[in-house]
Amino acid sequence: MKIDTRQIPEEGVILTEEFSPKGLDLDTDIIRFPGPIKAKAIIHKSYDAVNVILFLSALMNINCARCLKEEKIDYSRKIELNYAMDKADPMIELDSDIREEIILDYPMNPLCKVDCKGLCPKCGANLNEGGCHCGATQEKAF
């Protein structure tokens, strides 16, 4: 998303754009975006600065760190950015800042649900689906 500071009217401007996750290099082994990232920017200019309020939204696929199940979650974020005006270079490019803000939001340990039981360490069965039959995770009576 590019902003030409010379084209911002006194009352501000609203821009909308869709970004390709591949273009921003956002996909990882555990986090993927199956569709575009939608951005809405509310832009105001003051004497020596440009203020941007950015609303991002997208569908995000994550792999649970415990059971490896893929989950779809709605991603949305409000970001406020400020840029100093530069008369020598009136263009502001937001793509790298958008990419950084999204990556900073990635969950460190994504879970399908808070109480995910994970996989059996012996047979690999998903313990959220009722347990396993190998006996490794069954409670032992004393």
C-alpha positions in Angstrom: 0.0 0.0 0.0 1.5 3.3 -1.1 0.6 6.7 0.1 1.5 9.8 -1.7 1.7 12.5 1.0 1.0 15.2 -1.6 -2.4 13.6 -2.4 -3.7 13.6 1.2 -6.5 16.1 1.5 -7.0 18.2 4.7 -9.9 16.1 5.9 -7.9 12.9 5.4 -8.5 9.9 3.1 -9.5 6.3 3.4 -7.8 3.6 1.3 -8.6 -0.1 1.0 -6.5 -2.8 -0.5 -6.1 -6.6 -0.5 -2.6 -8.1 -0.1 -1.4 -11.5 -1.2 0.1 -13.5 1.7 2.7 -14.8 -0.7 3.6 -11.3 -1.8 4.3 -10.4 1.9 6.0 -13.8 2.5 3.8 -14.6 5.5 3.2 -18.3 5.3 5.2 -20.6 7.6 5.0 -24.4 8.4 2.3 -23.8 11.1 0.6 -20.6 9.9 -0.9 -20.1 6.5 -3.3 -17.5 5.0 -5.6 -19.3 2.4 -6.9 -16.0 1.1 -6.0 -12.3 0.8 -5.3 -10.0 3.7 -7.8 -7.0 3.7 -6.5 -3.6 4.8 -8.4 -0.4 5.4 -6.3 2.7 6.1 -7.5 5.9 7.6 -4.9 8.5 6.8 -4.5 12.0 8.1 -1.7 14.5 7.6 -0.5 17.1 10.0 2.1 19.7 9.5 5.1 17.4 9.6 3.7 13.8 10.0 1.3 11.3 8.5 -0.9 9.3 10.8 -2.3 6.0 9.6 -4.9 3.9 11.4 -4.8 0.5 9.8 -7.4 -2.2 10.1 -6.3 -5.7 8.9 -8.4 -8.8 8.6 -7.9 -12.2 7.1 -8.6 -15.9 7.5 -5.6 -17.7 9.1 -5.0 -21.5 9.2 -2.9 -22.7 12.1 -1.6 -26.1 13.1 -2.1 -26.9 16.8 1.3 -27.3 18.5 -0.1 -30.2 20.6 -2.3 -32.3 18.3 -1.3 -31.0 14.9 -4.9 -30.4 13.9 -5.4 -27.6 11.4 -7.7 -24.8 12.7 -9.2 -21.8 10.9 -9.2 -18.6 12.9 -10.3 -15.1 12.0 -7.4 -12.6 12.2 -8.1 -8.9 12.8 -5.9 -6.2 14.1 -5.9 -2.4 14.5 -2.5 -0.7 14.1 -1.6 2.9 14.5 1.5 4.1 12.5 3.1 7.5 12.3 5.5 8.7 9.6 7.6 11.8 9.4 7.0 13.8 6.3 9.9 13.9 3.9 9.6 16.5 1.1 12.4 14.8 -0.8 10.5 11.5 -0.9 6.7 12.1 -0.6 5.9 8.3 -1.0 5.2 6.1 2.0 5.3 2.3 1.5 3.3 0.4 4.1 3.9 -3.2 3.0 7.0 -3.9 5.1 5.3 -2.4 8.2 2.2 -4.5 7.6 4.2 -7.6 7.2 6.1 -6.9 10.5 3.0 -6.2 12.5 1.3 -9.4 11.3 4.4 -11.6 12.0 4.6 -10.0 15.5 1.1 -11.2 16.1 1.8 -14.8 15.3 1.1 -17.1 18.2 4.2 -18.6 19.9 2.4 -21.9 20.6 -0.8 -22.0 18.6 -3.5 -24.3 20.1 -6.8 -25.6 18.6 -8.3 -25.0 22.1 -7.0 -24.1 25.5 -7.4 -27.5 27.0 -6.0 -29.5 24.0 -4.7 -32.9 25.2 -2.3 -33.4 22.3 -1.1 -36.7 20.9 -0.3 -40.0 22.7 3.5 -40.1 23.0 3.5 -43.9 22.2 1.0 -44.4 19.4 0.3 -40.9 18.2 -3.5 -41.0 18.7 -5.2 -37.7 19.1 -6.3 -37.7 22.7 -9.0 -35.1 22.1 -10.8 -37.7 20.1 -11.3 -40.1 23.0 -7.9 -41.5 23.9 -5.8 -44.3 22.6 -5.7 -48.1 22.9 -2.0 -48.6 23.6 -2.3 -47.9 27.3 0.4 -45.3 27.5 -2.0 -42.6 28.4 -4.5 -44.5 30.5 -4.4 -43.7 34.3 -2.8 -46.4 36.4 -4.5 -47.5 39.6 -2.3 -47.8 42.7 
